[in-house]
Amino acid sequence: MNAFSLRRFLALLKKEWIQMRRDPMTLRLIIMMPLMQLLLFGYALNANPKNLPAGLLTVENSKYERTLVTALHNTGYYDIRRLTSEAQAEQGLADGKLLFVVDIPANFDRSVDRGESPSILIDADGTDPTAIGYAVGSLGGLSTALDHDLPPVRRAQPASPPFQFVVHTRYNPEQLTVLNIVPGLICVVLMMSTLMLTTLAITRERERGTMENLLAMPVRPVEVMLAKITPYIGVGYIQVVVILLVSTILFHLPVHGSLLLLLFVRGLVIASNLALGITFSTLAANQMQATQMAQFTLMPAMMLSGFFFPFLGMPLWAQWVGELLPTTHAMRIARGVLLKGNGLPAVLPDLWPIVLFTIVVVVVAVRFYRETLD
Amino acid sequence: MTGFVIDVHDLCKSFGARKVIEGLSLQVAKGEICGFLGANGSGKTTTIRMLCGLLVPDSGSGNCLGFDILRDGPRIRREVGYMTQRFSYYEDLTVFENLDLVANIYEMADHQNAVRNIMDRMGLADRADQLAGQLSGGWKQRLALAACVLHQPRLLLLDEPTAGVDAKARREFWDLIHDMAGEGLTVLVSTHYMDEAERCKRIVYLASGRIVVQGSAEDVARDSGLVTFEGMGEDIDAVSRRLRHMPGVEAAAVFGRALRIGGMDRVKLEDAIHSVADAGLSWQEVEPRLEDVFIHMLGTKEGKA
């Protein structure tokens, strides 16, 4: 039996194509999935929430206090309302109706003027650290809020009301998040869909009982796998185009580099994902297992590729793991080409790991594809 | 070459700790229709899978179509038509598309014609564009048979091909098989139906991974040593209940207006019949039927007696 027969491959490819076409629901989902994710990440999921409910506890209505409240309000993070009692403050925090309680001590103005550096206590609801992170960070920028109002004696000294927080990010972070996320999203969405779809490919044959018949016929593993992968490369490209189009229209994604280069690299990335999916498919005994395997890879890929967290902020071991994943390199290339206008020489260091990964995975898949039912 | 299409010796196969086949030897001559019988789990499917190279035996040796079953799996598969127990063609492909796929996988010359011919022969032409998943059981069976004889194999391995198919479709299916055997095709077919077993030239009875009995249906029935009596009369259900637990009565079953009892010990059987004489049944000894023989073998610890 010859090692590869184009005729057998084409026959299997035709079969896959017919099967895909007869399943319009899956096809629709394939197109809708990236759209939904794009809109979710672009609009709904906001890592930098504003106008968080904050309560103000105060004894008198003093000059410095008014300045501070205005300053807090101006950060954009605090939506301040006055509270009448400590009990109300506790209740608000407990209910989640308040994320912050700002407690200004009695005789605040006088203490400041005397240089006693009084403490303003801020109770923050820490159950969701990301929700309050930026708001807390903005406090650091408020240390000088009272400077203009201070009496001349105090101004000379480095008066510092005790807010010792991180410096507030100055540019509009919301805009940047979207631009940073779209190139990454292309990679993550591609991975989710192509990996999932192919992971199910061979296990489905096994569960439907068609595998036994396929094995009983003279087909080579390579032919079966290529035939399964090829249609999904097309599907992957459709997804890439949808994401790019929608991002350009809705989020004004700049395309600084060569679109052709990007599409070429996407092809390799899709192939690597599909190869991985097929490998899982041959290793798994059933569709449930295959799905679990895919989930098992998706998580680290999203976490360690620099999609959610800055790559350089991760511990060294995590960076090493991240370097192994094609998604990490794919994401760098996508960001580089789209946002920085990188050309082929600049993306090469991230290109060969993807190719290497794909080759290794295909070898594993072919090795583990069982030609018998044992 | 031994002249046998299937010639295997001492095959053993275990799945984990469970021994499924224990020293199976089987010879099937060219053009023979060999019926493969045995209880569920007796190893029929495993044997068939080993014969076409889908499973590798743990030990034993043999040839299938002159190819070594241990080494030449891929070559055997080219020449064998294997029909799986469960329908294993694509339900979301039409009849024609399924057959077209198979023809191309076997790289047949002039596959268009081959597909058209087989559809005509199997009466599938009218359903060429119907999805396989929408076919009834009988038609699915036909499609599967068409697909596994499409490449003109020299040996057909059919694993319970007619399970769940109505009597007419089964009859037609077997007519097709006899036609093909007449053309020189060798057929090994597993079945649970006794009428089908009787249509085989030779039957092989498998129990616990061993061949217990083989021969023609008549020989098997005659050589079993089983004695059967048939009683006619009123109230045979009550008599059947009484007889069932008497010594020497291995099986007692009602067929319409007749009660059949069987056992190996003639004396004990006759004693049992005497003891129910009050019921007024008229008894006579009859030839054991294949079904009686198999029920007997199933009853006696999977035929090890």
Contacts between the chains, C-beta under 8 A, distances in Angstrom:
chain1	res1	chain2	res2	distance
A	1	B	74	5.1
A	1	B	75	7.4
A	1	B	78	7.2
A	5	B	107	6.3
A	7	B	104	5.8
A	7	B	107	5.6
A	8	B	104	6.5
A	8	B	105	5.4
A	8	B	107	6.7
A	10	B	104	7.4
A	11	B	100	7.5
A	11	B	101	5.4
A	11	B	104	3.3
A	11	B	105	5.8
A	12	B	101	7.4
A	12	B	105	7.5
A	14	B	101	7.4
A	15	B	90	6.7
A	15	B	93	6.5
A	15	B	97	7.3
A	15	B	101	5.1
A	18	B	92	7.5
A	18	B	93	5.9
A	18	B	97	6.1
A	19	B	90	6.8
A	19	B	92	5.3
A	19	B	93	7.0
A	22	B	92	4.9
A	23	B	92	7.3
A	208	B	88	7.8
A	208	B	91	7.5
A	209	B	84	6.7
A	209	B	86	4.3
A	209	B	87	7.0
A	209	B	88	4.6
A	210	B	88	5.0
A	210	B	89	6.9
A	210	B	90	6.1
A	211	B	88	7.8
A	212	B	54	6.9
A	212	B	84	5.1
A	212	B	86	7.9
A	212	B	88	5.5
A	213	B	82	7.6
A	213	B	84	5.8
A	213	B	88	3.7
A	213	B	89	6.6
A	215	B	54	5.8
A	216	B	52	6.0
A	216	B	54	6.1
A	216	B	77	5.8
A	216	B	80	7.6
A	216	B	82	4.4
A	216	B	84	7.5
A	217	B	77	6.6
A	217	B	102	6.9
A	217	B	105	5.0
A	217	B	106	7.0
A	218	B	74	6.3
A	218	B	77	5.7
A	218	B	78	5.1
A	218	B	105	6.6
A	218	B	106	6.6
A	219	B	105	5.7
A	371	B	73	7.4
A	371	B	74	7.7
A	372	B	53	7.0
A	372	B	54	5.5
A	372	B	55	5.9
A	372	B	56	5.9
A	372	B	73	7.1
A	373	B	49	6.2
A	373	B	54	5.0
A	373	B	55	5.6
A	374	B	55	5.9
A	374	B	56	6.0
